[in-house]
Amino acid sequence: MTNSAPPVSEVSPRQYGRGAATLHWVSAILIIVLLFQGFAMTKLELGDSKTLFYQLHVTFGWFVVILSILRVWWARRDRRPDPLEMPAAEAASFKWVHYLLVLGAVITASSGVLLLIGSGVVPVGPLVDPADVDGSLIFRNAHMVFALGMVVLLVAHLAGGLLYQRRSGQTFGRMRWPRQSPDPRDG
């Protein structure tokens, strides 16, 4: 089946294009930083360090939302490599973990925005002061639950990727890690 949209990057039958791979890795790094940073900043006492952590957390959260939207737009325009060969149940979980990771990133960021709005921090921007974040327990707990859900999804994603890498040796090459050129078998 051919994609009627013009490709926005070079894609081989075995690899994602540079654009998709870059969006994937930048998003992954930011989400991991956000998770560690979010859990760490809740342990800090009020002060300059906590303020910096909150401000970076909000800023990185907005970047993840923008990258998530860009990833969806890119995926709809870009051709994808051939599907991986795997049992139907694995293929379904592969698909749903990816969808839920992108959706989860947006929902987790949205719950953070609601936490700030619930605290009276408006407009929601990078200059947030943690002393002002006293939002209702429901928003704080929702944000924490969604963040923990992201941890579960990331573990599932990594486990699936490592399992497939061990079985076939193709996972990291498909996502151009580390900075791999197109597969020479394609050309």
C-alpha positions as semicolon CSV with decimal commas, in nm:
position;residue;x (nm);y (nm);z (nm)
1;M;0,000;0,000;0,000
2;T;0,145;0,338;-0,092
3;N;0,111;0,657;0,104
4;S;-0,040;0,936;-0,106
5;A;0,128;1,206;0,104
6;P;0,471;1,312;-0,017
7;P;0,747;1,187;0,210
8;V;0,902;1,454;0,431
9;S;1,219;1,252;0,493
10;E;1,409;0,961;0,351
11;V;1,263;0,638;0,477
12;S;1,390;0,293;0,391
13;P;1,185;-0,024;0,419
14;R;1,382;-0,096;0,740
15;Q;1,430;0,245;0,906
16;Y;1,241;0,556;1,008
17;G;1,362;0,879;0,854
18;R;1,593;1,121;1,032
19;G;1,305;1,355;1,122
20;A;1,095;1,085;1,289
21;A;1,399;0,944;1,468
22;T;1,505;1,288;1,593
23;L;1,155;1,366;1,722
24;H;1,145;1,024;1,892
25;W;1,481;1,059;2,071
26;V;1,437;1,424;2,175
27;S;1,089;1,344;2,311
28;A;1,219;1,036;2,493
29;I;1,504;1,227;2,657
30;L;1,277;1,514;2,764
31;I;1,014;1,278;2,907
32;I;1,274;1,087;3,108
33;V;1,424;1,415;3,236
34;L;1,074;1,538;3,327
35;L;0,996;1,222;3,522
36;F;1,318;1,227;3,725
37;Q;1,296;1,603;3,772
38;G;0,930;1,591;3,875
39;F;0,985;1,327;4,140
40;A;1,303;1,501;4,266
41;M;1,153;1,849;4,289
42;T;0,877;1,732;4,520
43;K;1,147;1,644;4,776
44;L;1,319;1,984;4,768
45;E;1,261;2,256;5,024
46;L;1,136;2,594;4,897
47;G;1,424;2,797;4,761
48;D;1,619;2,874;4,445
49;S;1,680;2,508;4,353
50;K;1,313;2,416;4,379
51;T;1,214;2,727;4,182
52;L;1,461;2,638;3,905
53;F;1,334;2,278;3,898
54;Y;0,971;2,393;3,871
55;Q;1,052;2,644;3,597
56;L;1,248;2,389;3,394
57;H;0,976;2,129;3,452
58;V;0,705;2,357;3,313
59;T;0,925;2,462;3,019
60;F;1,021;2,104;2,929
61;G;0,658;1,999;2,968
62;W;0,551;2,254;2,707
63;F;0,827;2,130;2,475
64;V;0,698;1,773;2,510
65;V;0,344;1,884;2,421
66;I;0,473;2,069;2,113
67;L;0,692;1,773;2,014
68;S;0,398;1,532;2,062
69;I;0,179;1,738;1,831
70;L;0,466;1,763;1,582
71;R;0,522;1,384;1,602
72;V;0,156;1,316;1,518
73;W;0,170;1,562;1,227
74;W;0,500;1,412;1,106
75;A;0,372;1,053;1,131
76;R;0,070;1,142;0,918
77;R;0,290;1,289;0,642
78;D;0,595;1,066;0,652
79;R;0,618;0,716;0,516
80;R;0,694;0,446;0,769
81;P;0,925;0,150;0,732
82;D;0,777;-0,192;0,671
83;P;0,602;-0,336;0,979
84;L;0,808;-0,558;1,204
85;E;0,737;-0,929;1,190
86;M;0,589;-1,034;1,523
87;P;0,291;-1,221;1,664
88;A;-0,042;-1,037;1,643
89;A;-0,065;-0,979;2,021
90;E;0,282;-0,821;2,025
91;A;0,199;-0,606;1,723
92;A;-0,117;-0,481;1,896
93;S;0,069;-0,400;2,219
94;F;0,347;-0,233;2,016
95;K;0,090;-0,009;1,847
96;W;-0,104;0,075;2,164
97;V;0,203;0,148;2,377
98;H;0,317;0,399;2,114
99;Y;-0,025;0,565;2,093
100;L;-0,059;0,577;2,471
101;L;0,289;0,726;2,514
102;V;0,206;1,022;2,290
103;L;-0,142;1,062;2,439
104;G;-0,004;1,013;2,791
105;A;0,253;1,288;2,740
106;V;-0,019;1,534;2,642
107;I;-0,253;1,424;2,924
108;T;0,025;1,438;3,184
109;A;0,123;1,787;3,070
110;S;-0,243;1,893;3,072
111;S;-0,284;1,769;3,429
112;G;0,021;1,978;3,523
113;V;-0,138;2,283;3,363
114;L;-0,460;2,214;3,558
115;L;-0,255;2,187;3,877
116;L;-0,106;2,530;3,811
117;I;-0,438;2,685;3,714
118;G;-0,597;2,529;4,022
119;S;-0,324;2,702;4,224
120;G;-0,407;3,037;4,065
121;V;-0,087;3,042;3,856
122;V;-0,212;3,206;3,539
123;P;-0,081;3,245;3,275
124;V;0,088;2,905;3,288
125;G;0,441;2,976;3,176
126;P;0,801;2,904;3,264
127;L;0,824;3,164;3,544
128;V;0,626;2,960;3,796
129;D;0,713;2,996;4,165
130;P;0,671;2,670;4,361
131;A;0,550;2,870;4,662
132;D;0,241;2,953;4,454
133;V;0,166;2,590;4,365
134;D;-0,075;2,474;4,629
135;G;-0,339;2,340;4,394
136;S;-0,609;2,108;4,507
137;L;-0,511;1,759;4,602
138;I;-0,712;1,614;4,314
139;F;-0,499;1,797;4,052
140;R;-0,174;1,711;4,229
141;N;-0,273;1,344;4,262
142;A;-0,395;1,327;3,902
143;H;-0,064;1,466;3,779
144;M;0,125;1,210;3,988
145;V;-0,093;0,921;3,865
146;F;-0,043;1,023;3,501
147;A;0,334;1,057;3,558
148;L;0,343;0,708;3,711
149;G;0,142;0,584;3,411
150;M;0,411;0,729;3,185
151;V;0,674;0,535;3,382
152;V;0,477;0,212;3,323
153;L;0,443;0,290;2,951
154;L;0,814;0,374;2,920
155;V;0,909;0,048;3,089
156;A;0,675;-0,142;2,855
157;H;0,822;0,042;2,554
158;L;1,180;-0,028;2,660
159;A;1,106;-0,391;2,745
160;G;0,938;-0,447;2,409
161;G;1,222;-0,276;2,224
162;L;1,489;-0,474;2,407
163;L;1,299;-0,801;2,356
164;Y;1,267;-0,738;1,984
165;Q;1,631;-0,620;1,963
166;R;1,744;-0,943;2,130
167;R;1,526;-1,152;1,899
168;S;1,597;-0,981;1,568
169;G;1,868;-0,718;1,620
170;Q;1,664;-0,456;1,430
171;T;1,507;-0,224;1,687
172;F;1,781;0,030;1,740
173;G;1,870;0,041;1,373
174;R;1,508;0,125;1,284
175;M;1,524;0,433;1,507
176;R;1,876;0,527;1,390
177;W;2,045;0,476;1,724
178;P;2,315;0,587;1,740
179;R;2,291;0,814;1,432
180;Q;2,284;0,528;1,187
181;S;2,281;0,581;0,813
182;P;2,013;0,424;0,596
183;D;2,037;0,048;0,577
184;P;2,271;-0,045;0,285
185;R;2,045;-0,342;0,200
186;D;1,784;-0,089;0,082
187;G;1,971;0,061;-0,194
